[in-house]
Amino acid sequence: MKRVAIIGAILENPKNSYNKFNDIVKDYQSIIRGRMGLPFKESKISVISLTVVGTLDEINSLTGKLGNLENISVKTSISKKEICD
C-alpha cells in the first residue's frame, strides 16, 4: 500500500547543492507527483516542496538521501491513510 507525503527541503547554499539534490530527485521521479520551488536570491536560499505517492520505504529512502546532503534541511509529512494507486 502507498501513502501520500509532502517533502519540504531548504537548500541553504543552492549553487553548491542543487545538482546533487536534482540527481537524487531524478532517481525517484516515478513517485513524485508535483514539485514547487521558491528561490530567495537575496538570502541565497531555495525552498523546494515535493508531493510524492509511494511506499513508506520509498518515501523514507528519498527523505534520507536528501537529508544526508550538506547544507540541506528536510522534513516530511506522511498521510496516515493508505491509498491504492
Salt bridges, closest charged atoms under 4 A:
ASP23 OD1 - LYS26 NZ 3.98
GLU82 OE2 - ARG3 NH2 3.41
ASP85 OD2 - ARG33 NH2 2.35
